Amino acid sequence: MTLEKKKLDIVWFKRDLRTLDNKSIEFASNSGNLTLFIYIFEPSVLNSLDTDLRHVRFIYESLTDINKRLKKYSLELKYINSEALYFFEEISRKYKINNVLSYQEIGNNLTYSRDKKLAKFFQINDIKWLQSKTNGIIRGLKSRKNWKKEWINEMKSKIVSIDFQSINKQKVRIPKTIKLYTSKHLLDKNFQPGGETYAWMYLRSFFKSRHNGYTKNISKPSQSRISCSRLSPYLTYGNLSSRQVYQLFSESSKNRDIRNFLSRLQWRCHFMQKFDDEPDMEFNNINRAYDSIREKYDENFMLQWKEGLTGIPLIDACMRCLDQTGYLNFRMRAMIVSFAAFNLWQNWKNFSHHLAKKFLDYEPGIHYSQIQMQSAVTGINTIRIYNPVKNSIDLDPNGEFIKKWLPELNNIPSENVHQPWKMTIIEQEMYNFKIGVDYPRPIVDIDHSRKEAMNKIWKIKKTSKSKTLARKILNKHVNS
């Protein structure tokens, strides 16, 4: 006689690593059903080209924080070490899964393809997959008409309240065929730590005082590290919902700095919506008129760029800072992409994965949209080729940021640190510094490479093919 399987609901944490304002947990608190809380460390994702240890560590820290909160109510989150489909196949042999609760993931093609396979598996096995919207993104959107209005309505909607005491506390036994994730990840003080606790610390400090100077300092490489919210990784991994952030700040929207911050919160979700509507941009130019350019890959250029050895101080300082901390402000991100795409004339596909691995707050929906925009292959955006010397002089006039990350330039006066290759031999001897030995000469001529790149890009942008495709892109992705 075959015993009837126990019924089970599964709360699957993905990029919603929080206990507050979480509809999946709310469902568990209202249903009273036997419930298993899981996060799945998938080998295919861990080994993908856009995943780095810094991401895994942040996730681990976030899960540790969730578990501390759940344990107060005699609940536990299990860390699974397998592919997602395998886990659900194995757990369904022991339990009758009624509902799987999760948030829609605005991820890369790997996770999107996984979710499509799981949707088929759930359908075949009569399992309901209840997915909540992420950050107001509307999956399967046919038109951007009124999208901004709908997004604002979502941000203003009631924040979920959860009665943790009412969640079914009966233990769920996981089959031995399913491996648990047992790796430990120690805190690295160079990176922002993950989890709701730290997310709220950053949120409250920005709300209380750090937002003062947000608009003034947003592009400055040093000051922005304090004046910017630094909430991006917490939004990326769902330690905070966009709705929580919006509602806290919207009451103070008369403040210029906060108003500008809120506009960027909406801007962030706009690009995620754009990516969800057109996921092919992970692999191809959104405007295919630009497919014929940047065909040559220069391995030496890319290596020097990645290691911060281009001979352009602000570029190199940014690359080393990013490598060691996982963070740069928006202007500096745009500038390093601009330098790689225009001055080095490299295809964005040659460096998109490298940057994805380095950005602690890597969000696919923003990442690919922005890289294509800054590489000027959309046909709809203003062509911006950032001058790293001008930005250096304007935004880091005393070389504070440069000298922090390029200690080999510490003895050079501020007036020389932006363009050390222009120092005379006498000046180099005076400061015990030799260009080409202590610090590399520029690997490209900034002005010459800029002019060449601008001519090539404009030549394509003026074509009828580029203009026709640009109109289609605008019709599809611009709010009305």
N, C-alpha and C positions, 0 to 999 in steps of 0.2 A: 504494500500500500504506500503510495507516494504522499508524503506530508505536504500540506498546503504551505506555500512560501509566505513568509511574513511580508506585509506591505511596507514599503519604504519610500520616503522622499529624500532627495539629495540636493543640498545647497552647494552648488559648485562655484567657488570663488574664482574669478578670472582677473579682470582689471577693475574690480570693485572691492578692494581690500580694506573694508571698513565694517564696523558694527552699527554705526549710526546712519540714518537715512538710507537704509538698505532694504529694498522691497523683498528680496529673497528671504532674508531673516524674518521680516514681517509676516510673510506667508507661513513660515514655520511656527511663529508665535501664535498665529490665529488658528492653524489647522489642528494642532495637538497630535499630529501624526508622528510616527517614528521617523527621526530625521538624522541624516549623516551629513556633517559639514566636511568638505574636502577642498584641497587645492592640489592640482596635478602638475608635478614637475615632469614635463614631457621631454624625453631625450631628443626628439627631433627639433623641438624649440630651443632647448639648451645648447644644441650644437649648430644652430642656424647662423647664417652669416651676419645677422644683425643683433645677436645676443652676446653680452659680455658678462663677466663675473660681477661687475658693478650692478647690473640689473638683477641678477640672481640674488645677490646679497641684499639689495633693497627689498625685494619680494620676501625674502626670508625674514628680514627684520619686521616687515609689515605683518606677516603671519604670526610671528612671535608675539607681537603686540595684540593681535586679535585673540590669540589663545589666552593671554593673560586676562583679557576682558571676559571671555567666555567661561573661564574656569571659576570665576566668581559665582557663576550660576550652575556649576557642576556640568558644564558642557565642554566639548573638545573639538578642535579642528584637526583633521588628519591630513598629513602630507603624503601624497601618493607619488610613487616613482614608476611611471609607465606611460605609454601612449594613452590618450584619452579613450579611444575606441576600445582598446583592450580592457581598460578598467571597467567600463560599463558592460562589456560582454561578460566579464568574470563576476562582477557583483550581481548581475541579473540572473546568474545561475543559482544563487543562494537566496535572493530576495525578489519579490514582485515589486518592481519600481513603478510607482504611480506617477510621481512628478519629479522633474529635474528643474531646479530654480537657478537662474543665472542672469547676468546682464549681457546684452549684445556686445560683442567685442569688435571694436573698429581696429582690427589688427592687420597683419600682412597677409599675403596670399596663402602662406602655410597654415595659419590658424583659421582663415576663412574656408579653405578647402576641407580642413578637419571638421569644422562645424557643419558643412554640407553633408559630409559622410555620417556624422552623428545624427543629423536631422532625419536621414533615411533610416538609420538603425532604430531611432526612437519611434518613428512612424510604424515600422514593421512590427515592433514589439509592444505597440499600444502604450507608449510612454509619453506623457505630456511634457513638452519642454516649454516652460514658461519663462520667456526672456524679457527682461525689462529694458526700456530705452536707456541708452548711455548718453549723458550730457545733452539731452535734447535732440540727439541725432535721429532722423527718421529713416529707417531702412526701407528701401524700395521706393524712395521719393520720386514722383513723376515730374514735379515742377517745383521750382524754388519760389514760386509766387506765395507771398505771405509767410515765407519761412521764418523771417526774423520775428514776426509777430507771434508765431507759434512757439518759437524758442523762448521768447520772453514770458509767455504764458506758462511754459513748462518750468522756467526758473522761479516763477512766482507761486507755483502750486505748493500745496502743503507738504512739509517735510515729514517723512515717515516716522511714526513713533512705535517703539517696539517694547513689548512686555516680555523680557527675557525669562522671567519666572514661569511663564506659561508654556515655554518650549518643552517638548517631550524629552526627558532626560535619560530614557532607557538607552543603554549602550548598544552599539551596532558592531557586530563582529565582522571584521574584514577577512575574506578568504585568504588562506596562506599563499595562494597563487598570485596574489597582488603584492608587489614589493612596496615598502614604505620608503620615503625619502629620509635618510638619516644623516646626511651631511650637515655640518655646522659651519656657519659663516660668521667670523668675528667682525666686530665693528671696525671700520676704517675711518678715522677722524678727518681725513681729507675730503670725505664725501658726506652729503646730507644723509642722515639716517632715515630709514623708512618707518612707517607706522602712523596710526592716527594720533598718538600722543605727541609726536614731533610735528605732525601736520598742523595740529591745533596750536602748538607753540609758535610756529612760524606765522600762522594765520592771525593770531591775536597780536603778536608783536608788530606785524605789518599794519593791522587795523589801528592799533593804539598809537604808534609813533613813526614806524619806519616808512610809511607812505609819504611822509613829508619829504619833498624833494624828488618824488618818483618821476615826475615829468622832466625836471631839470637834469636828473642824473641817469635817466634810463639808458642812454647810449654810452656812458662813460664806463670803461672796463673795470675800474677799481670801485668807484662810488656805487655803481649799480648793484654790486654784490650785497649791499646793505639796503639801498633805496628801492630796489625791485622786490617783488613779493617773495620770490624764491619758492612759490607754491607749485611750479610746473611738475616736478616729479610726484607730488602728492595727488595732483589731478590725473596725471598719466596712469598711476596705479590705483586710483580710486580710493586713496586714504581719505580724500575729501570728494564730495560731489560738487559739480558746478553750481548746483542749486544752493547748497549750504553757503558757498562763498558769495554767490550773488545776493542772497537774502541778508547776509551780515552787512555787506557794503552798500546795498541799494538805499538804505536809510540815510546814508551820508553822501548821496550822489551829487549834492550841490558843491562839494569839494572838488576842485579841478583835478587834483591828483587821483582821487578815487574814481571820478568820472572817466578819466583816461584809462585807468586800470580796468574798469568794467567793460569798456569798449573792446579791450584786448581779450577779455574773457569770452565775449561774444565772437570776436574775430577767430579765436582758437577753435571754437565749435564750428564756425563757418567752414574752415579748412578740413575739419574732420568729416563734415557732411559732404564736402566736395570729393574727398577721397573715397568715402563709402559709395558715392554715386558713380565713381569712375576709378575702380581699384587697379585698372591696367596701368595707371601712372606710376606704379611701383617699378614697372619694367620698361615702359615706352614713353616717349615724349607725348605730352597731351596734345601738342600741335605737331603732326607728323611731317609738316613742311621742313622741320629742322633736323630730320633724320640723317641728312647727308653731311652734316658738319661734325667736327671733332672726332674723326675716325681713328686718328693715330694716338696710341697709348704710349706715354713716356714714363717708363718705370722709374727712372732716376728723379724726374720732377716730382712724381707722386711720393717717393720715399723721402725726399728732402722736405716736402710739404708736411707729410705725416709726422716727421721727427722734429719739426720746428727748426730747420736748418736751411731756410730759403735765402737768408741774408737780408730779409726785410723784417726789422725788429718787432713791429706790432703783430705781424702775421705769426712769427715764430713764438712770441710770448703767448698769443692766443692758443696756438696748437699745444704748447707744453702745459699751459694752464688747464685746458680741456682734458688732456690726457691724465692729469694728476688730480683733478677735482670733479670732472664731469659737467662743469657749468661754464657757460659764456652768456653774456646778454645777447639780445636779438641782433643789434648792430654788428657786433663782433662775429656772430655766426654768419650773417649775410656777407660780411667782408671776406672771411676765409673761403666761403663758397665762390664768391666773385673772383677772388684771386686764382683759385684752382680752375675755374671755368673760363675766365677771360685771359688773364695774364699768362697762365700755363696752358691755356687752350685744351683742357681736358674734358672729356665727356662726363657728365654728372654720374653716370653709372659706374665710373671708375673709382669714385670716392664716397658714394652714398652709404655703402655698408660700413666703411670705416667710421664715418661720423655717427651713424646709428649706434655703433658699439661704444662710442665715446660719450655721447650725450646720455647722462643719467636719466633725463626726462624724455628719452626717445619715444615719440608718439608717431606711428606710421602715417596717420592721416595728416599730420602737420609736416612731417619730415619730407615726404616726397613732393608735396605741393610746393613747399618753400624752396627746396633744392632746384626744382624746375623753374620756379619764378626767378630765383637769383641767378640761374644759368641762362635766363632769357630764351627759353624754348617754349613758352606758352603762346606768344604772339599777341597777348592781350595786356601785358603789364609794361610799365615804363622800364626801359633798359637802364639798369643802374650798374655801373662799373665803379666800385668803391676804390678810391685812391688811398692805399694804406699809409702813405706818408702824411697826407693831409689829415686823415683821421687820427693818426698818431699825435700830430702837433695840436689838433683841436681838442681831442678828448683825453689825452694823457700828456699834457704839455711839459710836465716835469719828469716824465719817464718813470713815474712811480710803478706803474703796472709792468712796464717793460723790464725794469731792473729787478723786480721781484722774481720774474720768471726766466730772465736771461742774466744770471749772475756774472757772466763773462763781460757784461757791459757796465758793471757797477761803478767802475772808476772813471767812466766817460762823463763829461759834463752834460747837463740836460740839453743844451743847444745842439749837441752832436749826436745824441743817442737815437734820434729818429732816422738819421742817414749817416751812419758811421763810415760808410765807404767814401764819403766826401772829405774826411779828415786828411789833412796834409801829412806827409811823412814826419815832419817835425812835431805836429800835434800827437801823432801816434806814439812817437818816442817819449813825449812829455808825459803821457798817461800810461806808459808801459803796455801798449796795446798795438797789435798788428793785424790789420784787416787781411783776411784770407788765411790767417793762422789761428788767432784767438776767436775769431768769428768769421763766418763765410762771407764772401762777396755775394751780391744779389745774383740769383740764378737766371733772372730775366731783367730786361730793361722795362721798368714799369710803364713809362710813357709810350714807348714804341709798341709794346705788346697790347696796351690799351687801345691805341689807334687802330691797329690791325684787327683786333677783335671787334671793335665797334663797326668797322666797315663790313666785316663778314656777316655780322648779325643783322645789320640794317639791310644788307643786300637781300637777305631772305625775308625779312619782315615786310619788305615792300612788294613781294611777289603776290600774285592773285591767289595762289594756293594758301599762303599763310593768312591772308586777309579773310578768305572764305572760311577757313577752319576757325579762325579767331572769332568770327561772328557766331558760329555754332557753339563754341565754348562759352561765350558770353550768354547766349540764350539759355544754355543748360544750367550754368552754375551761378549766375548773378541773381540776387534777390530782386523782387519787384513788388 
